[in-house]
């Protein structure tokens, strides 16, 4: 995210936070709260907020999907965040971030609320349906430049990727690229939504997205896909198994590119923050996450593959 966009977002956030501090005294089911951060969890947090407000008429919860880095910055660096904000992040806090927060007199609290997968996506017209992690690395780094090299058509590969500094960018760099740089012709996009749209519009493209972006309706049988894209199966070795990403394969961690989704508070949650965290981690709240393609962390999850 560029500095201008981040400054604008934090300015709007500051104004909203000022309004939030003007409400009545809070308890776990009433008051005002902003949940800000991860784009991958944005749709799920929108649904969590709506469900929570439907249950508790005196609660006002707003979810803002601006990316994990912006969410964490708003939580720890904004003087307006105080007790009215939770950050949702697709990565854990680093030791240096924890130390900096504690240096401010804060005591950050972390909650693992879901599991997500980073799907490697291609255009729906592309016949390539499986790749090894080494092949993904070589495609992203420019060592493999033609789909023919991985069993596809004789056409050039065009890499669509996020911006440096995003949580998913960092995870792809560390877990897939392993120190290799991106191909020089890589096209960068400001959001995961833009990557998905770019891959959908380019039959030679490859990109990535979180699970919530793969299907418009995860609850349909079969799930209703996002038009124009599909995920390839991934394997750690050429021997397989090649696993496609879904809540079940992320939950059992058979899909290689899985990650936790976190909620962070500046200190032990109180009032509506406490109520919202408790709801998200309850069986009802975990069901809401599953409906957006994420996997639960606090309840047992059973997938009936035969029924699919």
N, C-alpha and C positions, 0 to 999 in steps of 0.2 A: 504494500500500500504506500503511495507517495505521501510526502510530508504535508502537502496541501490538503489532500483528502482527509488525512488523519486529523489535522488541525480543525477542519470544518466539522468532522464527526465529534471531536471532543468538545468543540464549542457548543454544538447542539446538545450534546450529552450534559454539559454543565448547566445549560438553561433548563433542561428537563429535570436534572437533579435538584435544582433550586426549587422548582415547583413541588417536587416530591417531599421536600422537607417542610412544606407548609401544611401538610395534612394533619389529621388527628393522631393521637397516640396509637402506636401499633401493637397488635398481638399476633399470634401465629396465623390467624385467618382474616386479618383486616389490615389495611394500610396500602402503601404503594411501593413497588419494587421494579427495578430494571435488571434484566438478565442480558448481558452484552458479551459478544464474542463470536465463537466459532461459526463460520458459514456452514460447515458440514452438519452442525447440530441445529442450525437456525430454524428449519421447518419443525423439527421436533420440539424445540423450545417454544415456538409459537403455539403449537398444540397443547403443550403442558400449561402454558399461561391461560389459554382459553378454558381448559378443563378445570384448572384451579379456580378461576374466576366464576365459572358456572356453579361450582360447589360452594363458594364463599362469596356472597354478594357484596361484601365490604372490601374485597381485595381488588387491587388494580395492578396488574403485572404486564409489563411491556418487554417483549423479546426483540433485541436488536442484533442482527447478524452482520457484523462488520469485520470478522476475522479474529482468530485467537489472539494475535499480537496486539491488535487495537483494544480488545476486551481486557487483556491483562494490564495494558498501559492505563486504561481508564480506571481500573480497580485500584492500582497501586500508585499511579503518578498524578491522578486528578485530585485536587483538594476538595472537589465537590462530591466525591463518591460516598464518603462517610458510611452510613449504615443502610443505604438504600439500594445497593448494587451487589449483584453476584456476577462473576465472570465465568463464561463457559469456554473451555479450551480443548483443542484437539492434541495438546501436548502437555506434559507436566512442567511445573516450574523448575527451572535450573537451580543449582545450589547457589549461584551468585545472585539470582533473583530472590531466593529465600533470604539470603543474608542481607540484601539491600532492604527488603521489607521489614525484617526484624530490626535493622538499623533505624528504621522510622518509628520503632516502638510497636509494630504490628505483630500479630501472631497468626499467619495465614492458615486457613483450614482447607483441606483438600477432600473432595468426594468423587470417587469413581462412579459415574452414573450410567455409563453405557460403553459398549464396544462398537467400533466402526471399522470399516475396511476401506482401503484406498484401491478403487477399481481402476484397472488399466483399460481404457476405452478406445474403440476404433469406430469408424463409420459403419453403419449397419450393412452396407453393401460389400464390405471387406470380408473375404472368405476365411481369413486367418482367425482361428478360434482358440488357439492356445499358444502360450509362450513360456519359456523358462525365465527365471529372474535374471540369468546372465544375458539372455537375448534382449530383455527389456533394458538392461544396463547398456548394452551395445547399441541399441536403437536410440536411446536418449542421448548417448554420448557421441553419436555419429559414426560409430564403427560399422554398424549395419545401416545402409542408406537406401536399400531397395526392398520392397515387400517380397520379392522373389527369393531373397536370402533366408526367409523364414516360412517358405511354403506358400506365399501369396502371389499376386499378379506382378508382372514386370512393370512396376511403377515406383516412383520415388516416394520415400517416407517423409512426411512433414510433422515435426514435433510441436505440439501445443503444450505450454507449460505455464505455471504461475509465476508470481513475482518473487524475487529473493526477499527473505524476511518472513514469509508466511510459514505457518506451522507445517502445512503439507509439503511445501517446497523443502523445508529442512529435513523432514522425515524421508522424502524421496532421495534427497542427497545422501543421507546417512545410511539408509537401509538398502537402497538399490544402486545408486551410482558409486558408492564406496570410494569417494575421492576423485572419480572421473568427472570431468567437466561436461556441461551440456554441449550438444552439437551447435556449431556456430550459427546455423540458420534457424535455430529454435525461435519460435514466436511466443512472446510472453503476454499473459492476460491478467487483468486486475482481479478477477474473481473466478471461482469454480464454475459459476453459471456461464461466464463467457467462454471458458474452456469447452464446456459441453456444447454450447452453440457452435463454436468453431469446428469441433470434430464432426458434429452433425451436418455441417455445410461443406465438408471437404472429404471426398472419398479416399484420400491418401493420408489422412491425418491419424495421429495417435496422441492421446492425452490421458488425463486421470480425473477422477472425481470421488467424492464420498458416496456411501451407499444410498443416501436419501435422494441423490440426483439420478440414480439409475432407472428408477421406476416412478411413474406418476401415482400409482396405486399399488403399494406392496401387499395389500390385503386381498386383491383380486386373485382368482385362481384360473390361469397363471397370472402373476403380477402384470399390470399394464405398463409397458415400457415407456421410457422417455423416447420420443420419436427421433430417429436418425443416428442413435448410438447403441452400442452393446458392449458388454464387458467380455474380455477374453479370460479363459482359464489360465491360472498360473501354477507353476511347479518350481520347487527348489532345485531339482535336477532333471535331466532329460528323461530319466526313468519314470518320472511322475511321482504321485498322481497329480494330474492337472485339476485344479479346484477353482470353481467359479465363486465369486463373492456373493454372499447373502447372509442374513442374520444367523442362520444355523452354522455355516462354515466359519464365520467370524467368532461365534460363541465358543465353538470347540477348538478354535485356533488352527484348523486345518488349512484355512486360507492364509497364505504367507504374509500379506500386507495388512495386518490388523493393528488396531491401536485403541487405547482408552479415550473416552471423552470425560472431562473433569468439570466439576463446579468448584469455584474458589471463592472464599470470603476473606475479608481482611482480618477477621477474628472470629471467635465462636459465634455462630449465627444466633440472633435473637429476633423476636417479633416475627414479622411476615417472612423474613429470610429463613428463619428456622422452620416455619410452616411449609414454605415452598420446597426447601431441600428435603424435608420429610416426605412430602407428597411425591416428588420425583423419584425417590428411592423406594416408595411403596409399590405394591403389586399393581395398582392402578396406574401409577406414574410410569412404571416400567413397561406396561402394556402400550402406553402412548408412544414410547420410544420405538418399540417393535413395529408399530404401525407405520413408522417412517423409515423402516429398513435397518434400524440399529438393533443391537443385541443387548439383553439385560445383564446387569452385574449383581443384582441383589436378590433375584429370584431364579429358580430353576427353569431352564428353557428346553423344551422338547420339540423337535421338528419331525413331523411325519412325512418323510420323503415320498412314500408310496402314494399318499393323498395328493401330492402335487403332480 
